[in-house]
Amino acid sequence: MALNTQTEELTEYLMSPDEVRQHLGISRTYTFRLLTTGAIPCVRIGRLRKVRRSDLEKFIEARLEHEEQADDE
């Protein structure tokens, strides 16, 4: 049972592009542009693209920090 708990802790939820789109409130086209350019890292599984929640959070945090620095000037 302890092994399953460790595995669950190490396994991170992978979001679909549609979930990313909804989370960011952006269009499907722009979502795929961000994924294909690598702005948001994704994992390809066959034809599917999946995004780690932590990568999406890093993308958001990077934009927030940039905006905060611009406000300081």
Biopython code that builds the backbone (N, CA, C, O; Angstrom):
import numpy as np
from Bio.PDB.StructureBuilder import StructureBuilder

atoms = [
    (1, "MET", "N", (0.816, -1.191, 0.000)),
    (1, "MET", "CA", (0.000, 0.000, 0.000)),
    (1, "MET", "C", (0.862, 1.257, 0.000)),
    (1, "MET", "O", (0.483, 2.252, -0.619)),
    (2, "ALA", "N", (2.009, 1.242, 0.676)),
    (2, "ALA", "CA", (2.882, 2.405, 0.719)),
    (2, "ALA", "C", (3.422, 2.737, -0.667)),
    (2, "ALA", "O", (3.621, 3.911, -0.982)),
    (3, "LEU", "N", (3.661, 1.740, -1.492)),
    (3, "LEU", "CA", (4.165, 1.965, -2.838)),
    (3, "LEU", "C", (3.156, 2.754, -3.670)),
    (3, "LEU", "O", (3.536, 3.662, -4.410)),
    (4, "ASN", "N", (1.881, 2.415, -3.552)),
    (4, "ASN", "CA", (0.851, 3.156, -4.280)),
    (4, "ASN", "C", (0.792, 4.617, -3.845)),
    (4, "ASN", "O", (0.598, 5.504, -4.676)),
    (5, "THR", "N", (0.957, 4.869, -2.566)),
    (5, "THR", "CA", (0.935, 6.233, -2.061)),
    (5, "THR", "C", (2.097, 7.028, -2.633)),
    (5, "THR", "O", (1.922, 8.179, -3.032)),
    (6, "GLN", "N", (3.281, 6.428, -2.677)),
    (6, "GLN", "CA", (4.452, 7.108, -3.238)),
    (6, "GLN", "C", (4.249, 7.379, -4.717)),
    (6, "GLN", "O", (4.589, 8.461, -5.196)),
    (7, "THR", "N", (3.703, 6.423, -5.449)),
    (7, "THR", "CA", (3.468, 6.583, -6.877)),
    (7, "THR", "C", (2.477, 7.704, -7.123)),
    (7, "THR", "O", (2.678, 8.512, -8.029)),
    (8, "GLU", "N", (1.421, 7.771, -6.346)),
    (8, "GLU", "CA", (0.421, 8.819, -6.502)),
    (8, "GLU", "C", (1.024, 10.195, -6.231)),
    (8, "GLU", "O", (0.653, 11.167, -6.890)),
    (9, "GLU", "N", (1.951, 10.295, -5.268)),
    (9, "GLU", "CA", (2.575, 11.568, -4.958)),
    (9, "GLU", "C", (3.499, 12.018, -6.083)),
    (9, "GLU", "O", (3.621, 13.217, -6.333)),
    (10, "LEU", "N", (4.156, 11.071, -6.770)),
    (10, "LEU", "CA", (5.082, 11.398, -7.832)),
    (10, "LEU", "C", (4.384, 11.657, -9.156)),
    (10, "LEU", "O", (4.934, 12.342, -10.018)),
    (11, "THR", "N", (3.182, 11.121, -9.334)),
    (11, "THR", "CA", (2.451, 11.276, -10.577)),
    (11, "THR", "C", (1.725, 12.612, -10.563)),
    (11, "THR", "O", (0.942, 12.906, -9.660)),
    (12, "GLU", "N", (2.004, 13.411, -11.584)),
    (12, "GLU", "CA", (1.370, 14.718, -11.672)),
    (12, "GLU", "C", (0.254, 14.668, -12.709)),
    (12, "GLU", "O", (0.377, 14.007, -13.740)),
    (13, "TYR", "N", (-0.821, 15.367, -12.425)),
    (13, "TYR", "CA", (-1.966, 15.402, -13.324)),
    (13, "TYR", "C", (-1.580, 16.072, -14.634)),
    (13, "TYR", "O", (-0.973, 17.142, -14.628)),
    (14, "LEU", "N", (-1.928, 15.451, -15.757)),
    (14, "LEU", "CA", (-1.682, 16.015, -17.076)),
    (14, "LEU", "C", (-2.977, 16.605, -17.606)),
    (14, "LEU", "O", (-4.003, 15.927, -17.672)),
    (15, "MET", "N", (-2.918, 17.869, -17.983)),
    (15, "MET", "CA", (-4.098, 18.584, -18.474)),
    (15, "MET", "C", (-4.180, 18.486, -19.989)),
    (15, "MET", "O", (-3.158, 18.453, -20.675)),
    (16, "SER", "N", (-5.384, 18.440, -20.496)),
    (16, "SER", "CA", (-5.596, 18.465, -21.938)),
    (16, "SER", "C", (-5.488, 19.918, -22.417)),
    (16, "SER", "O", (-5.621, 20.843, -21.615)),
    (17, "PRO", "N", (-5.250, 20.123, -23.708)),
    (17, "PRO", "CA", (-5.240, 21.493, -24.219)),
    (17, "PRO", "C", (-6.546, 22.246, -23.937)),
    (17, "PRO", "O", (-6.526, 23.455, -23.707)),
    (18, "ASP", "N", (-7.667, 21.542, -23.954)),
    (18, "ASP", "CA", (-8.941, 22.198, -23.663)),
    (18, "ASP", "C", (-8.989, 22.665, -22.209)),
    (18, "ASP", "O", (-9.517, 23.740, -21.925)),
    (19, "GLU", "N", (-8.450, 21.877, -21.292)),
    (19, "GLU", "CA", (-8.405, 22.294, -19.887)),
    (19, "GLU", "C", (-7.484, 23.499, -19.715)),
    (19, "GLU", "O", (-7.780, 24.408, -18.940)),
    (20, "VAL", "N", (-6.366, 23.500, -20.441)),
    (20, "VAL", "CA", (-5.453, 24.647, -20.406)),
    (20, "VAL", "C", (-6.182, 25.887, -20.922)),
    (20, "VAL", "O", (-6.110, 26.957, -20.317)),
    (21, "ARG", "N", (-6.879, 25.732, -22.039)),
    (21, "ARG", "CA", (-7.631, 26.833, -22.647)),
    (21, "ARG", "C", (-8.634, 27.407, -21.655)),
    (21, "ARG", "O", (-8.714, 28.623, -21.478)),
    (22, "GLN", "N", (-9.391, 26.537, -21.015)),
    (22, "GLN", "CA", (-10.402, 26.991, -20.063)),
    (22, "GLN", "C", (-9.756, 27.680, -18.863)),
    (22, "GLN", "O", (-10.247, 28.702, -18.385)),
    (23, "HIS", "N", (-8.656, 27.112, -18.383)),
    (23, "HIS", "CA", (-7.972, 27.670, -17.216)),
    (23, "HIS", "C", (-7.453, 29.074, -17.506)),
    (23, "HIS", "O", (-7.524, 29.954, -16.648)),
    (24, "LEU", "N", (-6.931, 29.284, -18.715)),
    (24, "LEU", "CA", (-6.373, 30.585, -19.078)),
    (24, "LEU", "C", (-7.409, 31.525, -19.682)),
    (24, "LEU", "O", (-7.189, 32.735, -19.746)),
    (25, "GLY", "N", (-8.532, 30.976, -20.123)),
    (25, "GLY", "CA", (-9.567, 31.802, -20.738)),
    (25, "GLY", "C", (-9.153, 32.326, -22.104)),
    (25, "GLY", "O", (-9.442, 33.471, -22.451)),
    (26, "ILE", "N", (-8.474, 31.483, -22.879)),
    (26, "ILE", "CA", (-8.004, 31.883, -24.199)),
    (26, "ILE", "C", (-8.600, 30.971, -25.271)),
    (26, "ILE", "O", (-9.248, 29.972, -24.958)),
    (27, "SER", "N", (-8.377, 31.322, -26.524)),
    (27, "SER", "CA", (-8.946, 30.537, -27.619)),
    (27, "SER", "C", (-8.167, 29.232, -27.836)),
    (27, "SER", "O", (-7.032, 29.077, -27.384)),
    (28, "ARG", "N", (-8.808, 28.316, -28.533)),
    (28, "ARG", "CA", (-8.188, 27.028, -28.864)),
    (28, "ARG", "C", (-6.959, 27.254, -29.745)),
    (28, "ARG", "O", (-5.922, 26.620, -29.545)),
    (29, "THR", "N", (-7.079, 28.158, -30.717)),
    (29, "THR", "CA", (-5.977, 28.445, -31.634)),
    (29, "THR", "C", (-4.765, 28.983, -30.880)),
    (29, "THR", "O", (-3.639, 28.539, -31.105)),
    (30, "TYR", "N", (-4.998, 29.931, -29.993)),
    (30, "TYR", "CA", (-3.890, 30.519, -29.226)),
    (30, "TYR", "C", (-3.279, 29.481, -28.283)),
    (30, "TYR", "O", (-2.065, 29.467, -28.081)),
    (31, "THR", "N", (-4.107, 28.619, -27.709)),
    (31, "THR", "CA", (-3.603, 27.556, -26.843)),
    (31, "THR", "C", (-2.631, 26.672, -27.611)),
    (31, "THR", "O", (-1.533, 26.391, -27.130)),
    (32, "PHE", "N", (-3.028, 26.232, -28.805)),
    (32, "PHE", "CA", (-2.150, 25.363, -29.585)),
    (32, "PHE", "C", (-0.901, 26.108, -30.050)),
    (32, "PHE", "O", (0.156, 25.493, -30.193)),
    (33, "ARG", "N", (-0.993, 27.395, -30.285)),
    (33, "ARG", "CA", (0.196, 28.174, -30.648)),
    (33, "ARG", "C", (1.189, 28.167, -29.488)),
    (33, "ARG", "O", (2.387, 27.977, -29.695)),
    (34, "LEU", "N", (0.691, 28.374, -28.268)),
    (34, "LEU", "CA", (1.560, 28.347, -27.095)),
    (34, "LEU", "C", (2.208, 26.974, -26.909)),
    (34, "LEU", "O", (3.368, 26.880, -26.508)),
    (35, "LEU", "N", (1.459, 25.915, -27.200)),
    (35, "LEU", "CA", (1.989, 24.562, -27.054)),
    (35, "LEU", "C", (3.007, 24.227, -28.140)),
    (35, "LEU", "O", (4.057, 23.655, -27.843)),
    (36, "THR", "N", (2.716, 24.571, -29.384)),
    (36, "THR", "CA", (3.613, 24.208, -30.483)),
    (36, "THR", "C", (4.895, 25.032, -30.482)),
    (36, "THR", "O", (5.930, 24.554, -30.948)),
    (37, "THR", "N", (4.849, 26.253, -29.969)),
    (37, "THR", "CA", (6.065, 27.069, -29.903)),
    (37, "THR", "C", (6.906, 26.757, -28.674)),
    (37, "THR", "O", (8.053, 27.192, -28.578)),
    (38, "GLY", "N", (6.339, 26.001, -27.732)),
    (38, "GLY", "CA", (7.078, 25.653, -26.525)),
    (38, "GLY", "C", (6.936, 26.681, -25.415)),
    (38, "GLY", "O", (7.575, 26.548, -24.371)),
    (39, "ALA", "N", (6.114, 27.701, -25.617)),
    (39, "ALA", "CA", (5.889, 28.688, -24.557)),
    (39, "ALA", "C", (5.326, 27.999, -23.314)),
    (39, "ALA", "O", (5.671, 28.344, -22.184)),
    (40, "ILE", "N", (4.461, 27.025, -23.546)),
    (40, "ILE", "CA", (3.988, 26.144, -22.474)),
    (40, "ILE", "C", (4.471, 24.742, -22.855)),
    (40, "ILE", "O", (4.023, 24.191, -23.860)),
    (41, "PRO", "N", (5.375, 24.159, -22.067)),
    (41, "PRO", "CA", (5.872, 22.821, -22.400)),
    (41, "PRO", "C", (4.746, 21.792, -22.374)),
    (41, "PRO", "O", (3.841, 21.861, -21.542)),
    (42, "CYS", "N", (4.818, 20.843, -23.294)),
    (42, "CYS", "CA", (3.808, 19.795, -23.306)),
    (42, "CYS", "C", (4.455, 18.454, -23.628)),
    (42, "CYS", "O", (5.567, 18.385, -24.150)),
    (43, "VAL", "N", (3.730, 17.405, -23.305)),
    (43, "VAL", "CA", (4.138, 16.039, -23.579)),
    (43, "VAL", "C", (3.274, 15.537, -24.719)),
    (43, "VAL", "O", (2.054, 15.699, -24.701)),
    (44, "ARG", "N", (3.902, 14.930, -25.703)),
    (44, "ARG", "CA", (3.125, 14.354, -26.803)),
    (44, "ARG", "C", (2.993, 12.857, -26.564)),
    (44, "ARG", "O", (3.976, 12.150, -26.341)),
    (45, "ILE", "N", (1.766, 12.404, -26.617)),
    (45, "ILE", "CA", (1.456, 10.977, -26.483)),
    (45, "ILE", "C", (0.656, 10.626, -27.730)),
    (45, "ILE", "O", (-0.555, 10.836, -27.789)),
    (46, "GLY", "N", (1.353, 10.088, -28.720)),
    (46, "GLY", "CA", (0.705, 9.873, -30.008)),
    (46, "GLY", "C", (0.331, 11.222, -30.592)),
    (46, "GLY", "O", (1.183, 12.097, -30.742)),
    (47, "ARG", "N", (-0.931, 11.392, -30.917)),
    (47, "ARG", "CA", (-1.417, 12.670, -31.450)),
    (47, "ARG", "C", (-1.848, 13.635, -30.353)),
    (47, "ARG", "O", (-2.109, 14.808, -30.619)),
    (48, "LEU", "N", (-1.921, 13.148, -29.138)),
    (48, "LEU", "CA", (-2.388, 13.975, -28.021)),
    (48, "LEU", "C", (-1.271, 14.824, -27.441)),
    (48, "LEU", "O", (-0.108, 14.420, -27.430)),
    (49, "ARG", "N", (-1.633, 15.988, -26.967)),
    (49, "ARG", "CA", (-0.716, 16.837, -26.218)),
    (49, "ARG", "C", (-1.268, 16.956, -24.799)),
    (49, "ARG", "O", (-2.470, 17.125, -24.594)),
    (50, "LYS", "N", (-0.368, 16.864, -23.833)),
    (50, "LYS", "CA", (-0.751, 16.990, -22.425)),
    (50, "LYS", "C", (0.206, 17.960, -21.751)),
    (50, "LYS", "O", (1.387, 18.029, -22.093)),
    (51, "VAL", "N", (-0.315, 18.702, -20.795)),
    (51, "VAL", "CA", (0.464, 19.719, -20.096)),
    (51, "VAL", "C", (0.462, 19.410, -18.605)),
    (51, "VAL", "O", (-0.588, 19.178, -18.006)),
    (52, "ARG", "N", (1.661, 19.412, -18.012)),
    (52, "ARG", "CA", (1.738, 19.244, -16.560)),
    (52, "ARG", "C", (1.198, 20.507, -15.904)),
    (52, "ARG", "O", (1.492, 21.620, -16.340)),
    (53, "ARG", "N", (0.423, 20.327, -14.877)),
    (53, "ARG", "CA", (-0.153, 21.472, -14.162)),
    (53, "ARG", "C", (0.955, 22.405, -13.664)),
    (53, "ARG", "O", (0.796, 23.626, -13.684)),
    (54, "SER", "N", (2.064, 21.835, -13.223)),
    (54, "SER", "CA", (3.166, 22.664, -12.716)),
    (54, "SER", "C", (3.764, 23.526, -13.829)),
    (54, "SER", "O", (4.175, 24.657, -13.571)),
    (55, "ASP", "N", (3.821, 23.011, -15.070)),
    (55, "ASP", "CA", (4.331, 23.809, -16.185)),
    (55, "ASP", "C", (3.390, 24.965, -16.506)),
    (55, "ASP", "O", (3.838, 26.061, -16.841)),
    (56, "LEU", "N", (2.098, 24.720, -16.405)),
    (56, "LEU", "CA", (1.135, 25.795, -16.641)),
    (56, "LEU", "C", (1.260, 26.866, -15.554)),
    (56, "LEU", "O", (1.196, 28.059, -15.847)),
    (57, "GLU", "N", (1.436, 26.442, -14.312)),
    (57, "GLU", "CA", (1.593, 27.392, -13.215)),
    (57, "GLU", "C", (2.872, 28.211, -13.390)),
    (57, "GLU", "O", (2.881, 29.407, -13.101)),
    (58, "LYS", "N", (3.957, 27.577, -13.862)),
    (58, "LYS", "CA", (5.205, 28.303, -14.120)),
    (58, "LYS", "C", (4.999, 29.338, -15.226)),
    (58, "LYS", "O", (5.505, 30.456, -15.131)),
    (59, "PHE", "N", (4.268, 28.974, -16.260)),
    (59, "PHE", "CA", (3.955, 29.901, -17.354)),
    (59, "PHE", "C", (3.225, 31.116, -16.808)),
    (59, "PHE", "O", (3.552, 32.250, -17.157)),
    (60, "ILE", "N", (2.242, 30.885, -15.958)),
    (60, "ILE", "CA", (1.460, 31.977, -15.369)),
    (60, "ILE", "C", (2.338, 32.838, -14.475)),
    (60, "ILE", "O", (2.295, 34.065, -14.561)),
    (61, "GLU", "N", (3.134, 32.208, -13.616)),
    (61, "GLU", "CA", (4.002, 32.944, -12.695)),
    (61, "GLU", "C", (5.005, 33.806, -13.449)),
    (61, "GLU", "O", (5.285, 34.930, -13.032)),
    (62, "ALA", "N", (5.546, 33.304, -14.542)),
    (62, "ALA", "CA", (6.512, 34.071, -15.333)),
    (62, "ALA", "C", (5.870, 35.334, -15.886)),
    (62, "ALA", "O", (6.519, 36.377, -15.963)),
    (63, "ARG", "N", (4.609, 35.251, -16.271)),
    (63, "ARG", "CA", (3.918, 36.421, -16.794)),
    (63, "ARG", "C", (3.591, 37.398, -15.671)),
    (63, "ARG", "O", (3.652, 38.610, -15.878)),
    (64, "LEU", "N", (3.250, 36.902, -14.497)),
    (64, "LEU", "CA", (2.944, 37.785, -13.370)),
    (64, "LEU", "C", (4.181, 38.548, -12.934)),
    (64, "LEU", "O", (4.104, 39.747, -12.663)),
    (65, "GLU", "N", (5.313, 37.876, -12.863)),
    (65, "GLU", "CA", (6.548, 38.533, -12.454)),
    (65, "GLU", "C", (6.928, 39.617, -13.460)),
    (65, "GLU", "O", (7.386, 40.691, -13.071)),
    (66, "HIS", "N", (6.745, 39.348, -14.716)),
    (66, "HIS", "CA", (7.066, 40.316, -15.760)),
    (66, "HIS", "C", (6.187, 41.555, -15.626)),
    (66, "HIS", "O", (6.675, 42.677, -15.764)),
    (67, "GLU", "N", (4.919, 41.369, -15.362)),
    (67, "GLU", "CA", (3.997, 42.491, -15.217)),
    (67, "GLU", "C", (4.328, 43.309, -13.975)),
    (67, "GLU", "O", (4.240, 44.537, -14.004)),
    (68, "GLU", "N", (4.709, 42.640, -12.874)),
    (68, "GLU", "CA", (5.054, 43.347, -11.652)),
    (68, "GLU", "C", (6.294, 44.203, -11.860)),
    (68, "GLU", "O", (6.362, 45.321, -11.348)),
    (69, "GLN", "N", (7.280, 43.697, -12.604)),
    (69, "GLN", "CA", (8.496, 44.459, -12.876)),
    (69, "GLN", "C", (8.168, 45.672, -13.745)),
    (69, "GLN", "O", (8.730, 46.747, -13.535)),
    (70, "ALA", "N", (7.271, 45.519, -14.713)),
    (70, "ALA", "CA", (6.895, 46.622, -15.582)),
    (70, "ALA", "C", (6.171, 47.711, -14.794)),
    (70, "ALA", "O", (6.316, 48.895, -15.097)),
    (71, "ASP", "N", (5.400, 47.322, -13.796)),
    (71, "ASP", "CA", (4.686, 48.304, -12.969)),
    (71, "ASP", "C", (5.636, 49.118, -12.115)),
    (71, "ASP", "O", (5.341, 50.268, -11.790)),
    (72, "ASP", "N", (6.788, 48.537, -11.740)),
    (72, "ASP", "CA", (7.755, 49.223, -10.901)),
    (72, "ASP", "C", (8.461, 50.357, -11.633)),
    (72, "ASP", "O", (8.964, 51.282, -10.995)),
    (73, "GLU", "N", (8.504, 50.300, -12.943)),
    (73, "GLU", "CA", (9.254, 51.304, -13.724)),
    (73, "GLU", "C", (8.498, 52.573, -13.901)),
    (73, "GLU", "O", (8.995, 53.505, -14.532)),
]
sb = StructureBuilder()
sb.init_structure("model")
sb.init_model(0)
sb.init_chain("A")
sb.init_seg("    ")
for serial, (resi, resn, name, xyz) in enumerate(atoms, 1):
    if name == "N":
        sb.init_residue(resn, " ", resi, " ")
    sb.init_atom(name, np.array(xyz, "f"), 0.0, 1.0, " ", f" {name:<3s}", serial, name[0])
structure = sb.get_structure()
